[in-house]
Amino acid sequence: MNEQKIVDDGADWGPFGRPLFDSLKARALSRVGVIDVGSNSVRLVIFDGAARSPAYFYNEKIMAGLGAGMADTGHLNPEGRKRALSAIRRFVAVAEGLGIGPLTAVATAAVREASDGPKFREDVLRETGLKLWVIDGQEEARLSAQGVLLGWPGSYGLVCDIGGSSLELADLSEGRVGRRVTSALGPLKLREIKNKKKRHTFVKDTVKDLFSEMGDETGKRLFLVGGSWRAIARIDMERRGYPLTVLHEYRMTPGRVIKTLKYIEENDLNELRSRCGIGESRMALVPYAVRVLREIIARFKPKDIAISSYGIREGMLYEQMPAELRERDPLIEACRFAEAKDARLPGFGKTLYEFVLPLFGRASPQRKRIIRAACLLHDVSWRAHPDYRHEVVFDNTTRANLGGLKHSERVFLGISLLHRYTNKRDGSRFEPLFQLVDEADQKSAEVLGKAMRLGAMLWIKADKQPGKLKYSGKSGKLELILQEAATPLFGEVAEARFKTLAAALGVEGEVRTKGARRKKKAD
C-alpha cells in the first residue's frame, strides 16, 4: 500500500497520532445507515464508522432487478418494483427497531432513467416516509471513488464502478477524485441487446469514447467496484486455487484476468456458480461484464488490478467524515478501536510497539505500520479458549473487515498474532495461507509474535515501559534491560519466552536490571 498516507499529530503519541475515535465528531459517525437502490440490487448497510475503518453493523441485500427490461419498456421492471419497495419497507423497519436514524437513501441509473422513476420515489416516500435521492452518473462516480479512498487514503489510479445499468470511471490522484465519466455499460442493459455482434460493437465503441473523455489513463492501477467485478474475482480465485477468499484488496494482473475471462467463457456457468458460491441472478450478468472488462483492459492497459469491496455506500460514509479522520490510517485506527473496546489493558499496544521496535530497526514504514497493528491487536482475543486462541486470532485477522491491508500483509499480521499465543505453526490448518508471504517474512512475523509474547508478560501499566530490548545481528546478541519495577514480573515463564525469542533470532540472550551490574545469560 505505497499510496497510504499516515498522519502523525502529537509527539507524545509518536507514530500513532492522537486517537480520534472517541471525539465528538467521530462518535457522530457510529451507526450510520444507508440504503442504496441500484438497478440490480437494493441494499441496507448500517456502519459503525467511528473508527475510520468502519465495521458493518448490519448488511442486507435484495436482488430486486429494478432495471431489468428497461431498454425495451423505458420503465422500471414491475416485479422488481414490488420487490424493491418491499425491501425498502423492511429496511426502514429494521433501522427503526435498531434505533438507527435518519437513514440516507440514494438511487442510481434505473430510477434515474425510468419514466416512472418519479412515481416510484413518491411511493417510497408515501409508504415509508423516506426521501429517495436520485444521483446522476457523475455523482455516482465521485461517491464510488470516495469509497475507494475510505480503504486507501492517498490512492492513485482509475476507479471503475459497474452497476446493473451503468458503468462509471473516476480518476484518483493524491487521494483526490478528479475527472469522472458515466456510460450505459451495465450488464442489465447489455443483456437487452440481443444481437451479439451489435452488443460487442456497442461495448467497444463505448469504451473507446470513455477513454477519449478520460484522457491518458493508461498504465495506472485499476480499482474495480461492483458485484459483477467481485464475481469475476471470485472465479479468478477458484481458477488459481487461491487460499484466501477475502475479495477486498485482492490483486490481479491484466494477463491473469484475461485468462480468467477465457476460463469463464469456456466453462459451464452453473457449475462455476456452484463452486464459487455466486448467486444465480449475479452469475447471469457475469458474461456481459466479462466483455466489458476485456475491452477496458485492452484500452486502458492498467499496470495492475485491485478489487475494492468499498463503493458508493462507503463513499457516502466518507463524505460525512471530518477531514482529520479521513486522513488517518484506516488499519491503525480500526486496531486502536478494537484495543480500546476489547483489550484487558487498553493503551498497552503503544507501549508494546516501542518495546519490540528495536528488533525491526531496518523495517520499512509500511512494515512498521503492520507491527503497530499487531501490537494493538495482541490482546483483543483473550476471551477465546486458551487452546484455540492462536487459531482464533489468525482466522479473525486474515478475514477481518480492515481497510488498507494487502493480502500478504493480512497473513503477516495473522502469523505474528498466531505466534503471540503459540511457539509453533508447523502442521497448522492455515499452512496453505502461509504461502502468500515469503519465508523471510514468515520468520519476521514469528519473531514479532514471540516478542509480543514476551512483552505481554511484563506489563506494569499501560503507559509505562517494562524494559528495553537491544538487538544486534552482527554481534549475535539480544539483551533485555528490565526496569526495576518489572523485575518481579520476569519469572520462569517470561524467562522461557525470552529464550524462545533469542532462539528465533538465532542469537544469545542476556538479561539485566537497569542500573545493575550482574548479567544473566539465557541458555
VOMILO-659848 format. One record per residue (C-alpha): y, z, x; residue in one letter. Coordinates in steps of 0.02 Angstrom, whole numbers, plus 50000, padded with zeros to 5 digits. Last residue first. Example, Ala and Ser with C-alpha at 12.3 -4.5 7.8 and 13.67 -1.06 7.14 Angstrom:
BEGIN
y, z, x, resn
49947, 50357, 50684, S .
49775, 50390, 50615, A .
//
This chain:
BEGIN
y, z, x, resn
48975, 51376, 51043, D .
49150, 51429, 50999, A .
49241, 51515, 51141, K .
49338, 51673, 51103, K .
49496, 51695, 51201, K .
49575, 51859, 51255, R .
49758, 51851, 51298, R .
49828, 51898, 51129, A .
50002, 51843, 51073, G .
49935, 51735, 50931, K .
49753, 51776, 50902, T .
49626, 51668, 50992, R .
49491, 51544, 50950, V .
49415, 51411, 51063, E .
49319, 51254, 51016, G .
49228, 51127, 51122, E .
49239, 50945, 51072, V .
49142, 50812, 50975, G .
49268, 50808, 50832, L .
49130, 50844, 50706, A .
49065, 50979, 50823, A .
49236, 51063, 50828, A .
49241, 51061, 50638, L .
49067, 51136, 50625, T .
49114, 51273, 50748, K .
49268, 51313, 50644, F .
49161, 51319, 50487, R .
49042, 51442, 50569, A .
49188, 51553, 50621, E .
49256, 51550, 50444, A .
49086, 51602, 50377, V .
49066, 51743, 50503, E .
49240, 51816, 50478, G .
49413, 51750, 50517, F .
49500, 51828, 50369, L .
49535, 51991, 50462, P .
49626, 51888, 50594, T .
49747, 51810, 50470, A .
49886, 51940, 50483, A .
49884, 51921, 50672, E .
49918, 51735, 50656, Q .
49771, 51638, 50722, L .
49775, 51510, 50863, I .
49631, 51389, 50838, L .
49598, 51278, 50989, E .
49502, 51115, 50994, L .
49461, 51045, 51165, K .
49389, 50886, 51239, G .
49531, 50866, 51364, S .
49563, 50687, 51310, K .
49531, 50722, 51126, G .
49662, 50857, 51124, S .
49678, 50972, 50974, Y .
49785, 51123, 50937, K .
49763, 51205, 50767, L .
49885, 51337, 50708, K .
49874, 51498, 50612, G .
49870, 51573, 50440, P .
50032, 51484, 50389, Q .
50125, 51571, 50249, K .
50185, 51476, 50095, D .
50038, 51501, 49978, A .
50000, 51673, 50045, K .
49860, 51728, 50160, I .
49742, 51580, 50154, W .
49616, 51575, 50293, L .
49452, 51523, 50216, M .
49529, 51367, 50137, A .
49586, 51314, 50310, G .
49406, 51298, 50369, L .
49351, 51186, 50225, R .
49515, 51091, 50243, M .
49470, 51055, 50424, A .
49294, 51006, 50370, K .
49364, 50883, 50243, G .
49486, 50808, 50367, L .
49350, 50787, 50497, V .
49239, 50701, 50368, E .
49381, 50585, 50317, A .
49403, 50536, 50500, S .
49217, 50502, 50515, K .
49219, 50391, 50361, Q .
49372, 50306, 50431, D .
49281, 50264, 50592, A .
49128, 50206, 50497, E .
49225, 50081, 50392, D .
49281, 50113, 50214, V .
49213, 50024, 50059, L .
49037, 50054, 50124, Q .
49049, 50235, 50067, F .
49035, 50178, 49887, L .
48850, 50133, 49902, P .
48821, 50309, 49975, E .
48879, 50399, 49818, F .
48705, 50460, 49771, R .
48714, 50563, 49929, S .
48573, 50546, 50055, G .
48687, 50579, 50201, D .
48849, 50665, 50148, R .
48833, 50826, 50247, K .
48943, 50977, 50278, N .
48981, 51020, 50097, T .
49130, 51080, 49995, Y .
49283, 51011, 50086, R .
49165, 50875, 50145, H .
49167, 50799, 49970, L .
49356, 50814, 49972, L .
49367, 50707, 50130, S .
49240, 50583, 50062, I .
49338, 50562, 49899, G .
49504, 50534, 49987, L .
49426, 50401, 50097, F .
49344, 50326, 49941, V .
49508, 50317, 49847, R .
49594, 50248, 50001, E .
49469, 50105, 50010, S .
49503, 50070, 49827, H .
49690, 50063, 49853, K .
49796, 50207, 49786, L .
49975, 50196, 49724, G .
49935, 50254, 49548, G .
49801, 50379, 49502, L .
49691, 50377, 49347, N .
49542, 50462, 49427, A .
49381, 50367, 49467, R .
49367, 50395, 49655, T .
49442, 50569, 49644, T .
49340, 50634, 49497, N .
49174, 50572, 49568, D .
49208, 50641, 49741, F .
49271, 50808, 49673, V .
49124, 50828, 49554, V .
48994, 50783, 49685, E .
49058, 50909, 49813, H .
49075, 51039, 49674, R .
48894, 51020, 49623, Y .
48805, 51173, 49692, D .
48962, 51281, 49670, P .
48969, 51241, 49482, H .
49139, 51168, 49441, A .
49283, 51288, 49410, R .
49345, 51265, 49589, W .
49393, 51085, 49553, S .
49581, 51097, 49593, V .
49553, 51174, 49764, D .
49571, 51032, 49892, H .
49680, 50925, 49779, L .
49845, 50959, 49867, L .
49763, 50948, 50038, C .
49681, 50782, 49992, A .
49846, 50709, 49932, A .
49933, 50759, 50092, R .
49794, 50677, 50195, I .
49815, 50519, 50089, I .
50002, 50524, 50126, R .
49962, 50543, 50311, K .
49856, 50385, 50307, R .
50002, 50283, 50241, Q .
50121, 50358, 50369, P .
49999, 50305, 50506, S .
49890, 50435, 50592, A .
49919, 50466, 50777, R .
49940, 50655, 50763, G .
49790, 50674, 50648, F .
49709, 50835, 50707, L .
49881, 50917, 50721, P .
49900, 50886, 50532, L .
49767, 51011, 50477, V .
49880, 51166, 50464, F .
50034, 51074, 50400, E .
49930, 51000, 50260, Y .
49855, 51171, 50221, L .
50029, 51245, 50199, T .
50077, 51102, 50081, K .
49916, 51124, 49983, G .
49946, 51313, 49973, F .
50079, 51287, 49841, G .
49968, 51336, 49695, P .
49840, 51468, 49745, L .
49695, 51455, 49621, R .
49727, 51270, 49593, A .
49726, 51197, 49416, D .
49900, 51161, 49346, K .
50010, 51171, 49501, A .
49879, 51079, 49603, E .
49860, 50942, 49473, A .
50049, 50916, 49467, F .
50053, 50908, 49656, R .
49917, 50777, 49652, C .
50013, 50673, 49525, A .
50174, 50684, 49627, E .
50082, 50635, 49787, I .
49999, 50483, 49710, L .
50152, 50422, 49615, P .
50262, 50426, 49773, D .
50435, 50460, 49704, R .
50568, 50328, 49673, E .
50545, 50327, 49485, R .
50569, 50516, 49479, L .
50739, 50511, 49562, E .
50792, 50368, 49448, A .
50755, 50464, 49288, P .
50604, 50398, 49194, M .
50629, 50321, 49021, Q .
50608, 50140, 49075, E .
50452, 50189, 49173, Y .
50374, 50244, 49007, L .
50413, 50073, 48932, M .
50340, 49989, 49086, G .
50182, 50091, 49062, E .
50165, 50012, 48890, R .
50207, 49838, 48956, I .
50083, 49841, 49098, G .
49982, 49960, 49206, Y .
49800, 49916, 49231, S .
49858, 49810, 49376, S .
49734, 49695, 49461, I .
49785, 49634, 49633, A .
49774, 49457, 49701, I .
49801, 49398, 49879, D .
49907, 49274, 49978, K .
49951, 49184, 49816, P .
49946, 48992, 49812, K .
50073, 48971, 49669, F .
50007, 48802, 49603, R .
49821, 48811, 49636, A .
49812, 48997, 49595, I .
49908, 48970, 49432, I .
49794, 48823, 49385, E .
49634, 48922, 49410, R .
49709, 49068, 49315, L .
49749, 48960, 49164, V .
49576, 48881, 49154, R .
49492, 49050, 49170, V .
49604, 49123, 49033, A .
49533, 48994, 48913, Y .
49354, 49038, 48962, P .
49395, 49225, 48942, V .
49451, 49217, 48761, L .
49279, 49241, 48681, A .
49247, 49383, 48804, M .
49387, 49486, 48727, R .
49320, 49466, 48550, S .
49144, 49512, 48607, E .
49195, 49666, 48706, G .
49157, 49672, 48892, I .
49022, 49789, 48959, G .
48988, 49686, 49115, C .
48804, 49651, 49090, R .
48820, 49623, 48903, S .
48972, 49510, 48918, R .
48891, 49410, 49056, L .
48735, 49383, 48950, E .
48842, 49331, 48802, N .
48946, 49215, 48910, L .
48795, 49120, 48977, D .
48832, 49072, 49156, N .
48901, 48917, 49244, E .
49081, 48932, 49183, E .
49090, 49116, 49227, I .
49019, 49085, 49401, Y .
49146, 48945, 49427, K .
49286, 49067, 49388, L .
49203, 49193, 49503, T .
49200, 49071, 49649, K .
49384, 49031, 49617, I .
49422, 49218, 49619, V .
49338, 49235, 49788, R .
49444, 49097, 49862, G .
49604, 49172, 49793, P .
49561, 49340, 49874, T .
49530, 49489, 49764, M .
49595, 49668, 49759, R .
49556, 49801, 49630, Y .
49713, 49908, 49617, E .
49668, 49965, 49440, H .
49497, 49900, 49391, L .
49393, 50053, 49435, V .
49214, 49988, 49443, T .
49172, 50049, 49617, L .
49007, 49980, 49686, P .
49045, 49793, 49695, Y .
48886, 49695, 49662, G .
48983, 49537, 49703, R .
48951, 49449, 49537, R .
48973, 49611, 49440, E .
49139, 49649, 49523, M .
49201, 49472, 49490, D .
49147, 49494, 49308, I .
49256, 49650, 49296, R .
49399, 49553, 49374, A .
49381, 49417, 49241, I .
49386, 49549, 49105, A .
49539, 49628, 49183, R .
49627, 49459, 49181, W .
49588, 49439, 48995, S .
49650, 49616, 48958, G .
49821, 49596, 49037, G .
49917, 49614, 49199, V .
49877, 49518, 49360, L .
49985, 49556, 49512, F .
49994, 49405, 49629, L .
50042, 49446, 49808, R .
50152, 49311, 49882, K .
50114, 49147, 49972, G .
50204, 49035, 49848, T .
50350, 49090, 49739, E .
50472, 48951, 49779, D .
50570, 48929, 49618, G .
50523, 49021, 49458, M .
50576, 48880, 49341, E .
50483, 48745, 49439, S .
50326, 48850, 49447, F .
50335, 48883, 49262, L .
50351, 48696, 49229, D .
50197, 48659, 49334, K .
50104, 48798, 49243, V .
50150, 48714, 49078, T .
50095, 48540, 49137, D .
49925, 48603, 49197, K .
49891, 48708, 49043, V .
49941, 48568, 48924, F .
49835, 48442, 49020, T .
49685, 48557, 49009, H .
49710, 48580, 48822, R .
49732, 48394, 48794, K .
49569, 48359, 48886, K .
49477, 48494, 48790, K .
49534, 48432, 48618, N .
49527, 48583, 48504, K .
49696, 48656, 48548, I .
49685, 48814, 48441, E .
49593, 48904, 48581, R .
49746, 48882, 48691, L .
49850, 48983, 48568, K .
49729, 49129, 48568, L .
49712, 49116, 48758, P .
49900, 49141, 48787, G .
49983, 49001, 48884, L .
50135, 48985, 48770, A .
50261, 49021, 48908, S .
50382, 49152, 48975, T .
50495, 49163, 49127, V .
50572, 49303, 49229, R .
50679, 49307, 49386, R .
50702, 49475, 49469, G .
50625, 49645, 49438, V .
50664, 49769, 49576, R .
50549, 49866, 49692, G .
50601, 49775, 49849, E .
50565, 49607, 49766, S .
50466, 49580, 49608, L .
50467, 49412, 49520, D .
50412, 49401, 49339, A .
50291, 49285, 49250, L .
50245, 49291, 49067, E .
50098, 49220, 48970, L .
50094, 49206, 48781, S .
49987, 49211, 48625, S .
49849, 49336, 48663, G .
49932, 49417, 48812, G .
49935, 49368, 48995, I .
50052, 49457, 49115, D .
50079, 49378, 49287, C .
50180, 49482, 49408, V .
50232, 49395, 49569, L .
50260, 49486, 49731, G .
50349, 49636, 49805, Y .
50322, 49819, 49764, S .
50444, 49958, 49807, G .
50359, 50081, 49692, P .
50178, 50028, 49660, W .
50099, 50111, 49508, G .
50252, 50127, 49398, L .
50318, 49969, 49479, L .
50177, 49872, 49397, V .
50231, 49939, 49229, G .
50408, 49884, 49271, Q .
50339, 49708, 49290, A .
50263, 49720, 49117, S .
50430, 49781, 49048, L .
50525, 49636, 49126, R .
50402, 49504, 49068, A .
50406, 49569, 48890, E .
50596, 49570, 48898, E .
50599, 49388, 48948, Q .
50470, 49343, 48816, G .
50569, 49420, 48674, D .
50546, 49595, 48605, I .
50513, 49640, 48424, V .
50546, 49823, 48384, W .
50438, 49898, 48248, L .
50527, 50038, 48155, K .
50400, 50166, 48095, L .
50418, 50247, 47923, G .
50232, 50216, 47900, T .
50210, 50114, 47741, E .
50388, 50050, 47717, R .
50424, 50022, 47902, L .
50258, 49934, 47934, V .
50281, 49826, 47779, D .
50457, 49777, 47832, E .
50392, 49729, 48005, R .
50259, 49621, 47924, F .
50392, 49537, 47819, K .
50495, 49498, 47974, P .
50341, 49421, 48059, G .
50301, 49311, 47909, D .
50356, 49150, 47994, S .
50263, 49206, 48150, A .
50348, 49188, 48319, E .
50400, 49365, 48364, R .
50257, 49446, 48269, V .
50132, 49345, 48373, A .
50230, 49350, 48537, A .
50266, 49536, 48559, T .
50283, 49690, 48451, A .
50353, 49858, 48504, V .
50332, 50034, 48437, A .
50411, 50192, 48508, T .
50344, 50352, 48430, L .
50456, 50500, 48390, P .
50360, 50603, 48407, G .
50198, 50684, 48455, I .
50139, 50841, 48366, G .
49956, 50796, 48387, L .
49931, 50775, 48200, G .
50090, 50672, 48189, E .
50028, 50559, 48328, A .
49860, 50535, 48242, V .
49946, 50495, 48076, A .
50059, 50365, 48160, V .
49907, 50289, 48246, F .
49809, 50279, 48084, R .
49948, 50190, 47991, R .
49968, 50073, 48141, I .
49782, 50033, 48139, A .
49785, 49994, 47953, S .
49934, 49880, 47978, L .
49846, 49791, 48120, A .
49684, 49771, 48022, R .
49773, 49701, 47870, K .
49875, 49579, 47975, R .
49721, 49527, 48073, G .
49636, 49481, 47909, E .
49785, 49377, 47856, P .
49815, 49298, 48029, N .
50002, 49299, 48054, L .
50100, 49143, 48008, H .
50130, 48970, 48079, G .
49971, 48905, 48000, T .
49895, 48791, 48132, D .
49957, 48870, 48294, A .
49948, 49040, 48211, M .
49758, 49034, 48197, G .
49729, 49203, 48280, A .
49894, 49291, 48319, G .
49858, 49455, 48232, L .
49686, 49468, 48313, G .
49658, 49651, 48267, A .
49566, 49709, 48423, M .
49602, 49894, 48391, I .
49645, 50007, 48539, K .
49654, 50194, 48568, E .
49725, 50297, 48712, N .
49774, 50481, 48708, Y .
49834, 50599, 48844, F .
49831, 50457, 48968, Y .
49892, 50542, 49125, A .
50051, 50478, 49205, P .
50079, 50450, 49390, S .
50259, 50515, 49393, R .
50200, 50691, 49348, A .
50299, 50712, 49186, A .
50221, 50561, 49103, G .
50089, 50639, 48992, D .
50067, 50476, 48903, F .
50015, 50440, 48724, I .
49949, 50264, 48708, V .
49921, 50178, 48541, L .
49857, 50000, 48543, R .
49857, 49845, 48435, V .
49762, 49697, 48504, S .
49762, 49506, 48503, N .
49941, 49452, 48474, S .
50008, 49619, 48529, G .
50073, 49771, 48435, V .
50102, 49904, 48569, D .
50122, 50081, 48501, I .
50197, 50205, 48625, V .
50195, 50396, 48625, G .
50275, 50503, 48762, V .
50187, 50671, 48777, R .
50275, 50743, 48929, S .
50425, 50639, 48976, L .
50552, 50774, 48930, A .
50468, 50883, 49062, R .
50531, 50762, 49193, A .
50713, 50778, 49144, K .
50701, 50967, 49125, L .
50625, 50985, 49299, S .
50444, 51042, 49313, D .
50379, 50875, 49377, F .
50514, 50862, 49509, L .
50448, 50949, 49663, P .
50562, 50945, 49817, R .
50503, 50819, 49945, G .
50325, 50819, 50012, F .
50363, 50759, 50187, P .
50456, 50917, 50233, G .
50490, 51035, 50088, W .
50620, 51137, 50182, D .
50698, 50977, 50247, A .
50750, 50927, 50072, G .
50729, 50754, 49999, D .
50586, 50650, 50065, D .
50560, 50492, 49961, V .
50407, 50386, 49994, I .
50421, 50199, 49966, K .
50256, 50108, 49948, Q .
50261, 49924, 49999, E .
50126, 49943, 50129, N .
50000, 50000, 50000, M .
//
